[in-house]
Amino acid sequence: MRHEELRKKALNKKSVKKEFDRLEPEYALVSRMLAARKKAGMTQADVAKRMGTKTPSIARLERSLITGNHSPSVYTLRKYAEAVNCRLDIKLASGKR
């Protein structure tokens, strides 16, 4: 079974869809972070050097958003954004997702 078929089948289950929707902001953020790092032509090691930390810390940061095991601070996200030549914009939107 291909990934897209498996995804569609899984999302037909209410419990899976509910959790997927709950985690959507984290998935969107990490996707944007990875895209920004790639656009900047940087590795995790490059980002770590600019942030004054070690490569495993960047790997944990990127992974934490997917797993939900850790919520990075705004300060950390801002440092990451600046390291990949971006700025961090945070906004609240009214209404439900």
C-alpha positions in Angstrom: 0.0 0.0 0.0 1.3 3.4 -0.9 1.8 6.2 1.6 -1.1 8.3 0.3 -3.5 5.3 0.4 -2.5 4.4 3.9 -2.9 8.0 5.0 -6.4 8.3 3.5 -7.4 5.0 5.1 -6.1 6.1 8.5 -7.8 9.5 8.3 -11.1 7.8 7.8 -11.0 6.7 11.4 -12.4 9.4 13.7 -9.8 9.1 16.4 -6.9 9.3 14.0 -8.5 12.3 12.2 -9.1 14.1 15.5 -5.4 13.6 16.5 -4.1 14.6 13.1 -6.1 17.8 13.2 -4.9 18.6 16.7 -1.3 18.2 15.6 -1.7 20.1 12.3 -0.1 23.4 13.6 3.0 21.5 14.7 3.3 19.7 11.4 2.9 22.9 9.5 5.5 24.7 11.6 8.1 21.9 11.3 7.4 21.7 7.5 8.1 25.5 7.2 11.2 25.2 9.3 12.6 22.4 7.2 11.8 24.3 4.0 13.5 27.4 5.3 16.6 25.5 6.3 16.7 23.8 2.9 16.1 27.1 1.1 19.0 28.6 3.0 21.1 25.6 1.9 21.9 24.7 5.5 22.4 21.5 7.4 21.4 20.9 11.0 25.1 21.4 11.8 25.1 24.8 10.1 22.0 26.0 12.0 23.5 24.7 15.3 26.6 26.7 14.7 24.7 29.9 14.0 22.5 29.3 17.1 25.5 28.5 19.3 24.4 25.0 20.1 25.2 21.4 18.9 23.7 19.5 16.0 21.8 17.0 18.2 19.9 20.0 19.7 18.7 21.0 16.3 17.7 17.5 15.5 15.7 17.3 18.7 14.1 20.6 18.1 12.9 19.6 14.6 11.8 16.2 15.8 10.1 17.6 18.9 7.5 19.4 16.9 6.5 16.2 15.1 6.4 14.0 18.2 4.8 16.7 20.5 7.3 15.6 23.2 8.5 19.1 23.7 7.3 22.6 23.0 10.2 24.9 22.2 10.2 28.4 23.5 9.5 31.4 21.3 13.1 32.5 22.0 14.4 29.2 20.5 12.1 29.4 17.5 13.2 33.0 16.9 16.9 32.0 17.1 16.2 29.1 14.6 14.4 31.5 12.3 17.2 34.0 12.4 19.8 31.2 11.8 18.1 30.3 8.5 17.7 33.9 7.4 14.0 34.3 8.3 12.0 36.0 10.9 9.4 34.5 13.3 5.9 35.7 13.0 3.3 34.5 15.5 -0.3 35.3 15.3 -3.6 34.3 16.9 -6.5 33.6 14.6 -10.1 33.9 15.8 -12.5 30.9 15.6 -11.9 27.2 15.5 -9.6 25.5 13.1 
